[in-house]
Amino acid sequence: MRVSAMAAVTGLVLAACAQGTGGGGDAATDETTYDSTATLSGSLDVMGFGTDDEVATARVEHAEKALGDVKVSLTKGDLDIQQFLSAVAAGDPPELIYASRDQIGTFASRGAIIPLTTCIDGEGIRTEDFRDFALDQVTFDGEVYGIPEFSTIALTMANADLLAAAGKGIADVDGSSWEAISAANEAMHQGDGGSLSVIGYDSKMPEFFPLWAHANGADLLSADGRTAQLDDPKVVEALEWAVSIYDDQGGFPAVKALKDSADFFGSGNQFATGTLGAMPMEQWYINVLNDVSPDAPMVFDTLKDRQGQPFAFAGGSAWAIPAGTDNPAAACRWARAMTEVDAWMAAAEARKSARDAEGKPFTGLLTGNAAADEAVRDLVEPSGDETWDSAVAAMYEANENAVALPANPADNEFKAAWEDAVNRVLNGQAEPQASLEQAQEEAQAALDKAWADWDQKA
């Protein structure tokens, strides 16, 4: 959907960007003056963010106080990329957007958002507090285009009973030995004639492919965001192994069919029902499991690379100011207020109060801001349940060792290239080497064109 949305308006946006994407004489550029002591007025239309829980509500209330008389309007739901880019092209953008960090490079290269150097300086935003991986994701060609917030990182999650019955432990599925995972997968999965009843291990393909490549000592994209590395031998090896996990269980279709039948967010989830041995999964699933199946026989640990070192592959969100917006000062103030330590503490206290009232543990928040993470963690108290306390400890350890792909100007095309390559292999349409060689050509062509367009403008 994201790819088609981008394609639908690319020409329109590029044409608008060539003319400055203007929305009036005072529209936002990087030369806008920002002053953290100034009194603000006017309106602030925010696209892609809503107050759906106590964490969002507490932070919005904090930010609204910082904005004073500015009238704030929130458009709930994920950012509608087509609507946003069309608004930029028409010269009528919102004041602020809330986007996935992996979209920032593409938006920046097309002139849809502005660099935030003067915003950061004027509002005194403490970029040194942000996690390196989060800031790198919103830094394009040397300039920061987004203010990071929230992070998602994956942990190893497993059913302790299935592991024990197979004579295995969490160390066998933490990623430090792919051979051990394969053996645990063989021991735990159950099925006959293509009909699977228990998934031994789920390597979470295609979405976790970058994770497995990194665990094998390679990344899909160079650190400068200019060179695809999809045909690197270590990347090919990672794909071969991750797919073999499914082949050993009767093939990807059989695994997918059982996964799709699970009550993923309910009490009949695959861990509670004993139909999944282990998988890597984002940290937010800890709360889901604790809410709906607190007695499930769970065990958690960080993911390890093949050298046995803990790591996580991170994603997350960010605030960005569209080109041509009429109230960039209010947008910058909001981005600062929503991501500062005080805002996160207000959110954490609200979440902790809600969890305490339900008799459930507060498991912390991962904010993209190292100073805020440390402050919030002080509110996390031992629950007395080793299972969930170990999950929180693993989450924080993983967060300290997280990595991410760098910003680039062709994220959608690049991601489509490697996802298509993985899907071809999963569906039996191609072998890993050939599929990734095709993807390498497609991804590099997209990157070369996007960077050439940007370099010409810059």
C-alpha positions in Angstrom: 0.0 0.0 0.0 2.8 2.4 0.9 4.6 1.6 -2.4 1.4 2.3 -4.5 0.7 5.5 -2.6 4.2 6.8 -3.2 4.0 5.9 -6.9 0.6 7.6 -7.3 1.9 11.0 -6.3 5.6 10.9 -7.0 5.4 13.0 -10.2 3.1 15.5 -8.5 5.3 15.9 -5.5 8.6 16.1 -7.5 7.0 18.9 -9.6 5.9 20.7 -6.5 9.3 20.3 -4.8 11.1 21.7 -7.8 9.1 24.9 -7.3 9.7 25.0 -3.5 6.5 23.3 -2.4 5.5 26.7 -1.1 2.4 27.5 1.0 2.9 31.2 1.3 5.6 33.7 2.0 6.1 32.6 5.6 6.0 28.9 4.9 8.5 26.6 6.6 12.1 26.4 5.3 15.2 25.7 7.2 15.7 29.5 7.6 12.6 29.8 9.8 13.4 31.4 13.1 12.7 29.3 16.2 12.7 30.6 19.8 12.0 28.4 22.8 11.0 31.4 24.8 8.5 32.9 22.2 4.8 32.9 22.8 3.1 31.0 20.0 -0.3 31.4 18.3 -2.3 30.1 15.4 -3.1 26.5 14.7 -1.3 23.2 14.5 -2.7 20.4 12.3 -1.0 17.1 13.2 -1.3 14.2 10.7 -0.9 10.6 11.8 -1.2 10.8 15.5 -4.1 10.4 18.0 -4.8 10.0 21.7 -5.6 6.3 21.7 -4.2 5.5 25.2 -3.0 7.0 28.4 0.6 7.3 27.1 -0.5 9.4 24.1 -3.0 11.4 26.2 -0.5 12.4 28.9 2.1 13.5 26.4 -0.4 15.5 24.3 -1.5 17.3 27.5 2.1 18.1 28.2 2.7 19.4 24.7 -0.5 21.5 24.6 0.7 23.3 27.8 4.0 24.1 26.0 2.1 25.5 23.0 -0.1 27.8 25.0 -2.9 29.3 22.9 -2.1 27.3 19.7 -5.1 25.4 18.6 -4.1 21.7 18.1 -6.0 19.4 15.7 -5.0 15.7 15.6 -5.7 13.4 12.6 -5.8 9.9 14.1 -4.6 6.7 12.5 -1.3 5.9 10.6 0.0 8.6 8.3 -1.8 8.5 5.0 1.1 8.9 2.7 -0.9 9.7 -0.4 -3.0 12.3 1.4 0.2 13.9 2.9 2.2 14.1 -0.3 -0.8 15.4 -2.2 -1.3 18.1 0.4 2.4 19.1 0.1 2.2 19.1 -3.7 -0.9 21.3 -3.5 0.8 23.8 -1.1 -1.5 23.0 1.7 0.3 20.6 4.0 -0.4 20.0 7.7 1.9 21.7 10.2 3.4 18.4 11.4 3.5 14.7 10.6 4.0 11.6 12.7 5.7 9.0 10.5 7.7 5.8 10.5 11.4 6.6 10.7 12.2 4.6 7.7 10.1 7.0 5.6 12.0 10.1 6.6 14.8 9.7 4.0 12.4 9.4 1.1 10.3 12.4 2.3 13.5 14.5 2.7 14.9 13.6 -0.7 11.7 14.7 -2.4 11.5 18.0 -0.6 8.3 17.0 1.3 9.8 17.8 4.7 12.4 20.3 5.8 15.7 19.9 7.7 15.5 20.7 11.4 18.8 22.2 12.1 17.5 25.6 13.1 14.4 24.1 14.8 16.7 21.9 17.0 19.0 24.9 17.8 16.1 27.3 18.5 14.0 25.1 20.6 17.0 23.6 22.4 16.2 20.0 21.5 18.7 17.7 23.1 19.7 15.5 20.1 22.6 14.1 22.3 19.9 12.3 24.4 18.6 10.3 21.5 19.6 6.8 20.7 22.2 6.7 17.9 20.2 4.3 15.9 17.1 6.4 16.2 18.9 9.6 15.2 20.7 7.9 12.3 17.3 6.8 10.9 16.2 10.4 10.6 19.5 11.9 9.4 19.6 12.2 5.7 22.7 13.4 3.8 24.1 14.8 7.0 21.1 16.7 8.2 18.4 15.8 10.8 14.9 15.7 9.3 12.9 14.1 12.1 12.7 14.1 15.9 12.7 10.4 16.9 10.3 8.8 19.4 9.3 5.3 20.4 11.3 2.3 19.3 10.4 -1.2 18.6 13.0 -4.0 19.2 12.6 -7.7 18.9 13.3 -10.3 21.6 13.4 -14.1 21.7 10.1 -15.4 23.0 9.5 -19.1 23.7 7.1 -21.6 25.2 9.1 -23.1 28.1 7.1 -26.3 28.2 7.7 -27.1 24.5 11.4 -26.4 25.0 11.6 -28.6 28.0 9.7 -31.5 26.3 12.2 -31.3 23.5 15.2 -31.3 25.9 16.0 -27.7 24.9 16.3 -24.3 26.6 16.1 -20.7 25.7 19.8 -20.6 24.8 19.0 -23.1 22.0 16.7 -20.5 20.3 18.3 -17.2 21.1 20.1 -16.9 17.7 23.7 -17.5 18.9 23.7 -20.8 17.1 21.6 -21.3 13.9 22.4 -25.0 14.1 20.9 -25.1 17.6 17.7 -23.3 16.4 17.3 -25.8 13.5 17.7 -28.7 15.9 15.2 -27.2 18.3 12.8 -26.5 15.4 13.1 -30.1 14.3 12.5 -31.3 17.9 9.5 -29.1 18.7 7.4 -28.9 15.5 4.6 -31.4 15.1 2.8 -32.3 11.9 2.0 -35.0 9.4 1.7 -34.8 5.6 1.9 -31.1 5.4 -0.7 -30.5 8.1 1.2 -28.7 10.9 -0.1 -28.7 14.5 2.8 -27.1 16.3 5.3 -24.6 14.8 8.8 -25.4 16.2 10.4 -22.1 15.4 9.2 -19.1 13.3 12.0 -17.1 11.7 9.3 -14.4 11.0 10.0 -14.0 7.3 9.8 -11.9 5.2 9.6 -9.0 7.7 12.6 -10.0 9.9 15.0 -10.7 7.0 17.2 -7.6 7.8 17.6 -9.0 11.4 18.9 -12.3 10.2 21.3 -10.7 7.8 22.7 -8.5 10.5 23.0 -11.5 12.9 25.1 -13.1 10.2 27.5 -10.1 10.0 26.0 -8.3 7.0 23.5 -5.4 6.4 21.2 -5.0 3.5 22.3 -1.4 2.9 25.7 0.4 3.3 26.1 2.8 6.2 25.9 5.8 3.8 22.5 4.6 2.4 23.9 4.5 -1.2 24.8 0.9 -1.9 22.5 -2.2 -1.7 24.2 -5.3 -0.4 21.5 -7.8 -1.1 23.7 -10.3 -2.9 26.4 -10.3 -0.2 27.2 -14.0 0.5 26.3 -13.6 4.2 22.9 -12.1 3.2 22.3 -15.1 0.9 23.3 -17.5 3.6 20.9 -15.7 6.0 18.0 -16.2 3.6 18.9 -19.8 2.9 18.8 -20.6 6.6 15.7 -18.6 7.6 13.8 -20.3 4.8 15.1 -23.7 5.7 13.3 -23.3 9.1 10.0 -23.4 7.2 11.1 -26.1 4.8 11.9 -28.4 7.7 8.3 -28.0 8.9 6.6 -28.8 5.5 7.1 -25.5 3.8 6.1 -21.9 4.4 2.4 -22.3 3.3 1.9 -24.9 6.1 3.5 -22.6 8.7 1.6 -19.6 7.5 -1.7 -21.4 7.6 -1.2 -22.3 11.2 0.0 -18.8 12.1 -3.0 -17.2 10.5 -5.4 -19.4 12.5 -4.0 -18.3 15.8 -5.7 -15.9 18.1 -2.7 -13.7 18.1 -4.0 -10.9 20.4 -6.3 -13.1 22.5 -6.1 -15.8 25.2 -5.9 -18.4 22.4 -2.6 -17.1 21.2 0.0 -19.6 19.9 2.1 -19.6 23.1 -0.9 -20.1 25.4 -2.2 -23.0 23.3 1.2 -24.6 22.8 1.2 -24.3 19.1 4.5 -22.3 18.8 7.9 -23.1 20.3 9.8 -19.9 19.8 10.1 -16.8 17.6 11.7 -13.3 17.6 9.0 -10.7 18.3 8.7 -7.0 19.1 8.7 -6.0 22.8 5.1 -4.7 22.8 4.0 -8.3 22.6 5.1 -8.8 26.2 2.2 -6.7 27.4 -0.2 -8.5 25.1 0.8 -11.8 26.5 0.8 -10.6 30.1 -2.7 -9.2 29.6 -4.4 -12.1 27.8 -2.4 -15.1 29.0 -0.4 -14.3 32.1 -0.1 -17.9 33.0 1.3 -19.1 29.7 4.6 -21.0 30.1 6.8 -18.2 28.7 10.5 -17.6 28.7 12.3 -14.6 27.2 15.8 -13.5 26.3 17.6 -11.1 24.0 18.3 -12.1 20.5 22.0 -12.9 19.9 24.1 -12.7 16.7 26.1 -15.7 15.6 29.0 -14.5 17.8 26.7 -14.7 20.8 26.4 -10.9 21.3 23.0 -9.4 22.2 21.4 -7.2 19.6 18.1 -5.9 18.3 17.0 -4.6 14.9 15.1 -1.4 15.7 12.2 0.5 14.1 10.2 3.5 15.3 8.5 6.7 14.6 9.4 10.4 14.3 8.0 13.9 14.0 8.8 15.8 10.8 7.8 19.3 9.6 6.4 19.4 6.0 7.7 21.9 3.5 5.5 24.9 3.1 3.6 24.6 6.4 2.4 27.9 7.8 3.3 27.4 11.5 6.7 25.7 11.7 7.4 27.3 15.1 4.5 25.6 16.7 5.4 22.3 15.0 8.9 22.5 16.3 7.7 23.3 19.8 5.4 20.3 19.7 8.1 18.0 18.5 10.4 19.1 21.4 7.6 18.9 24.0 6.5 15.4 22.9 9.9 13.9 23.1 11.5 15.5 26.1 12.1 13.6 29.3 9.2 15.3 31.3 6.7 14.3 28.6 7.9 10.7 28.8 7.8 10.7 32.6 4.2 11.9 32.5 3.3 9.2 30.1 5.1 6.5 32.1 3.4 7.6 35.3 0.0 7.4 33.6 0.7 4.0 32.2 2.0 2.7 35.5 -1.1 4.0 37.3 -3.3 2.2 34.8 -1.4 -1.0 35.1 -1.3 -0.8 38.9 -5.1 -0.4 38.9 -5.4 -3.6 36.9 -3.0 -5.5 39.1 -0.5 -5.8 36.2 3.2 -5.0 36.0 4.4 -1.8 34.4 7.0 -3.0 31.8 8.5 0.4 30.8 8.6 2.3 27.6 11.2 2.5 24.8 11.2 6.1 23.7 14.1 6.6 21.3 15.5 9.0 24.0 18.2 7.4 26.2 17.8 9.9 29.0 14.0 9.3 29.0 14.5 5.5 28.9 16.7 5.7 32.0 14.3 7.9 33.9 11.3 5.7 32.9 13.1 2.6 34.0 13.3 3.9 37.5 9.5 3.5 37.7 9.7 -0.2 36.7 9.4 -2.3 39.8 10.0 -6.0 40.1 6.7 -7.9 39.8 7.8 -10.9 41.8 7.2 -13.1 38.7 10.5 -14.2 37.2 9.0 -14.7 33.8 7.8 -11.1 33.2 10.7 -9.5 35.1 13.1 -11.4 32.8 11.2 -10.1 29.8 11.6 -6.5 30.9 15.3 -7.0 31.6 15.8 -8.6 28.2 13.9 -5.7 26.6 16.2 -3.1 28.1 19.3 -5.0 27.3 18.2 -5.4 23.7 17.5 -1.7 23.5 21.0 -0.9 24.6 22.4 -3.0 21.7 19.9 -2.0 18.9 20.8 -1.2 15.3 18.9 0.0 12.3 19.2 0.6 8.6 20.3 4.1 7.6 18.1 6.7 5.9 18.0 6.6 2.2 16.0 8.3 -0.6 14.3 5.2 -2.0 13.1 3.3 1.0 9.9 2.0 -0.5 11.6 0.7 -3.6 14.5 -0.7 -1.7 12.2 -2.5 0.8 10.0 -3.8 -2.0 13.1 -5.3 -3.7 14.2 -7.3 -0.8 10.7 -8.3 0.4 9.9 -9.5 -3.1 13.1 -11.5 -3.2 12.2 -13.2 0.1 8.7 -13.9 -1.0 9.8 -15.5 -4.2 11.9 -17.9 -2.3 9.2 -18.6 0.4 6.7 -19.3 -2.4 9.1 -21.7 -4.2 9.4 -19.4 -7.3 13.2 -18.8 -7.1 16.3 -19.9 -5.3 17.9 -17.5 -2.7 21.0 -16.6 -4.8 19.1 -15.8 -8.0 16.3 -14.0 -6.2 18.7 -11.8 -4.3 20.8 -11.1 -7.4 17.6 -9.9 -9.1 16.7 -7.8 -6.0 20.2 -6.3 -5.9 19.8 -5.0 -9.4 16.4 -3.6 -8.7 17.4 -2.0 -5.4 20.6 -0.5 -6.7 18.9 1.0 -9.7 16.3 2.7 -7.4 19.0 4.0 -5.1 21.1 5.3 -7.9 18.3 7.2 -9.4 17.0 8.6 -6.1 20.5 9.7 -5.0 21.2 11.2 -8.5 18.0 13.2 -8.3 18.9 14.4 -4.8 22.5 15.2 -5.6 21.4 17.3 -8.6 19.0 19.3 -6.4 21.5 19.6 -3.5 
